[in-house]
Structures are given as C-alpha cells and as structure tokens.
Amino acid sequence: MSRICKDGFDKECIKEQREFFGIAYTQNLLSGRWKYVILWFLKSKERRYSEIKAFLGDISQGSLTKQLRELETDGVINRKVYPEVPPRVEYSLTSKGEELIPIIDLMEEFGKKFGEQVD
C-alpha cells in the first residue's frame, strides 16, 4: 500500500486502494492526538480559542494551533477573526465537520461501553 504524504494521497494510491481509501482518508483527516476531542467540543456551538485551550488543559499553545490549522486546512472547521483589540477568534464546524460528528459520537459510545473493562 502507498504511504500517505503530507499533502494527502497520490492518484495512483487512490486508484490502487479504492476499497480502503475511504477509511484511510478519514483516518488521515482525524490523525492527531487532539482532533477528535476538539471536534467533540465544537459540536454544540462555536468556541473561542481560549475556551478550547482551557477545555483541553495540558495541551501546549503550539500543539493546539497546529491541530486547529490542520482542521481548518482540511475544511473541517471554520476560523472567524473579529476585528477587535485584542482580536477575538472563534472556531466552528463546517458542514464537512458536522458530517464527522456521528463518527465521534460512535467512538464516544464505544469508549463508554468498553473503556472501563479490565482484561
């Protein structure tokens, strides 16, 4: 199988791995330690950067900024900057991001069901 590069999948990979591509695309879109939680936190309303940072706790500013930029670049979240001093920035889900929420909700249900079981 072809590897995913930083810019996504090459056309040959998509063509050769058509059955697997949907799963790989979604996994690539959500790859990142905090992306699932960020999307879950944004599912009910738009949030300011400071709210997201406070919710996530020990995430560094650099890591949060990187995750948010990747989600924005991939078309999953919107970033709105208000012309105020100091600037106010709010994040919300795009329609593409909203389509991911059922997946996030299923992950939440699965974790609640099996997460506390001890092997």
C-alpha positions as CSV (number, residue, x, y, z in Angstrom):
1,M,0.0,0.0,0.0
2,S,1.2,3.5,-0.8
3,R,2.1,5.8,2.1
4,I,0.2,9.0,2.8
5,C,2.3,12.1,2.2
6,K,1.8,15.4,4.0
7,D,-0.3,16.6,1.1
8,G,-2.6,13.5,1.2
9,F,-2.8,10.6,-1.2
10,D,-1.4,10.4,-4.7
11,K,-3.7,9.5,-7.5
12,E,-2.1,6.1,-8.0
13,C,-2.7,5.2,-4.4
14,I,-6.4,6.1,-4.6
15,K,-6.8,4.1,-7.8
16,E,-4.9,1.0,-6.4
17,Q,-6.6,1.0,-3.0
18,R,-10.1,2.1,-3.9
19,E,-11.8,-0.2,-1.3
20,F,-9.6,1.0,1.5
21,F,-9.3,4.7,0.5
22,G,-12.4,5.9,2.4
23,I,-11.1,4.6,5.7
24,A,-7.6,5.8,5.1
25,Y,-8.9,9.3,4.1
26,T,-11.0,9.6,7.2
27,Q,-8.2,8.4,9.4
28,N,-5.8,10.8,7.8
29,L,-8.2,13.7,8.3
30,L,-8.6,12.9,12.0
31,S,-5.0,12.0,12.7
32,G,-3.7,14.0,15.6
33,R,-3.9,13.5,19.4
34,W,-6.5,16.2,20.0
35,K,-8.6,16.4,16.8
36,Y,-11.3,14.1,18.0
37,V,-11.8,16.0,21.2
38,I,-11.7,19.4,19.5
39,L,-14.5,18.3,17.1
40,W,-16.5,16.8,20.0
41,F,-16.1,20.1,21.9
42,L,-17.2,22.2,18.9
43,K,-20.2,20.0,18.1
44,S,-22.7,22.0,20.2
45,K,-21.5,25.6,19.5
46,E,-18.7,27.8,18.2
47,R,-15.9,28.3,20.7
48,R,-13.1,30.8,21.3
49,Y,-9.5,29.7,21.2
50,S,-9.2,30.3,25.0
51,E,-12.2,28.0,25.7
52,I,-10.7,25.2,23.6
53,K,-7.3,25.7,25.4
54,A,-8.9,25.7,28.8
55,F,-11.0,22.6,28.0
56,L,-8.0,20.6,26.8
57,G,-5.9,21.5,29.8
58,D,-2.3,20.5,29.3
59,I,-2.1,21.0,25.5
60,S,0.6,23.4,24.5
61,Q,-0.3,26.5,22.5
62,G,1.8,25.3,19.6
63,S,0.1,21.9,19.5
64,L,-3.4,23.4,19.7
65,T,-2.6,25.9,17.0
66,K,-1.2,23.1,14.8
67,Q,-4.3,20.9,15.2
68,L,-6.7,23.8,14.6
69,R,-4.8,24.9,11.5
70,E,-4.8,21.3,10.1
71,L,-8.6,21.0,10.8
72,E,-9.2,24.4,9.1
73,T,-7.0,23.5,6.1
74,D,-8.9,20.2,5.7
75,G,-12.2,22.1,5.6
76,V,-13.5,20.6,8.9
77,I,-13.6,23.8,11.0
78,N,-14.1,27.5,10.3
79,R,-12.0,30.2,11.9
80,K,-13.5,33.6,12.3
81,V,-11.4,36.5,13.4
82,Y,-13.3,39.6,14.8
83,P,-11.6,43.0,14.2
84,E,-11.3,43.9,17.9
85,V,-8.5,44.7,20.2
86,P,-7.4,42.2,21.4
87,P,-8.5,40.1,18.4
88,R,-11.2,37.5,19.1
89,V,-11.1,34.3,17.2
90,E,-13.9,31.7,17.2
91,Y,-14.0,28.2,15.7
92,S,-17.0,26.3,14.5
93,L,-17.7,23.2,12.5
94,T,-18.2,23.3,8.7
95,S,-20.7,21.1,7.1
96,K,-17.9,18.6,6.5
97,G,-17.1,18.8,10.2
98,E,-20.7,18.2,11.1
99,E,-20.7,15.1,8.9
100,L,-17.9,13.7,11.2
101,I,-19.9,14.1,14.4
102,P,-21.8,10.8,14.1
103,I,-18.4,9.1,13.9
104,I,-17.2,10.9,17.0
105,D,-20.4,10.1,18.8
106,L,-20.0,6.4,18.0
107,M,-16.4,6.5,19.3
108,E,-17.7,8.0,22.5
109,E,-20.3,5.3,22.9
110,F,-17.8,2.6,22.2
111,G,-15.4,4.0,24.8
112,K,-18.1,4.2,27.4
113,K,-19.1,0.6,26.7
114,F,-15.7,-1.0,26.6
115,G,-13.3,1.6,28.1
116,E,-13.6,0.5,31.7
117,Q,-13.3,-3.2,31.1
118,V,-10.2,-4.8,32.5
119,D,-8.6,-7.6,30.6
